[in-house]
Amino acid sequence: MKRGIFDLVFFIILFTTPWWLGVLFAFFGVFFFENFYEFIISGIIIYSLYTIPGSSIFTSLVSFFSIIVLLYVFIQLLRDKIIFYNNKF
């Protein structure tokens, strides 16, 4: 129930607030929910709303999507190493 409410509020925030607030909520969701794939979806939504068209490799959807997926994997690996998530004392 908590995740459903968070997702609803999160997607409303993505469309109604500045991009940096949506990114902040995305990182919050990654660290507090298991398998928060909405992080990747929110990255694509933020990219489609706030991107400036260009011919550079840095402005292409493929490179941005790759960076978002790599960032998600890195955060998941980092999350397993943080003491806050280990229940062993």
N, C-alpha and C positions, 0 to 999 in steps of 0.2 A: 504494500500500500504506500509506503514511504517513497519508494522509487517511482511509482506511477505519478504521484503528486509532484515529486521533484522534476520528472520529465515534462509534465505539463507546464509547470512554472518556467522551466529551463527553455523550452521552445517558444514560449511567450516572450521571454527575455531576449532571445535571439532576434526576434523580429521587431521589438519595440524599443530596445535600448542600444547604446553605442556598442561597437564590436568588442571593446576591451572588457566590458562587463560580461558578455557572453563567453569570452575566453576564460575569464576568472571562474565562472560557474562550471565550465567544462572541466577545468583542472580540479575543482572541488569535487565534481562527480566522479572523476577517475580515481581519486584517492579515497572516497568514501563508499563507493559501490563496486561490487565485483562485476567484472566483464562489462564495463560501461562503454559499449560500442557507439553510444550516442555522441561520444567525443569525435569520432570520425565523421559522422553525419553532420554534426555541428560545424566542423571544419569546412566541409563542402558548402554548407549553407552560408557561412560567413564569407567564404571565397566568392560565391556567386553574387552576394549582395554588395560587397565592398571592393571588388577587384577593379583595376583600371586596365582596359584593353591595351595589349601591346604584343610585339612580336618576339620578345625576349624569352629565353628558356625559363626564367624565373617567374614569368607571369602565366605559364601554361598550367592547365588543370592537372596534367599528369605529374608534373614535378611537385606541385603543391600537395596532391593526394599522396604521393610517395613520402613526402616529408611528414605529413600528418600520421600516416601508418607507422613509420619508423619512430616517431615521437611517442605514439601510443604503446608500441612494443617496449621502448626504452623505459617509459614510466611504469609499465607492468613489471618489468624486471627489477627496477629500482624499488618499487613498492614492496616486493618480497624481501628486500634486504633491510628495510627500515624496522627498527625495534618496535615501533608503535603497532605494527601488524603481527608481530610474533607473540603468541600467547604462552610461550615457554618462559618461566621465571626460574 
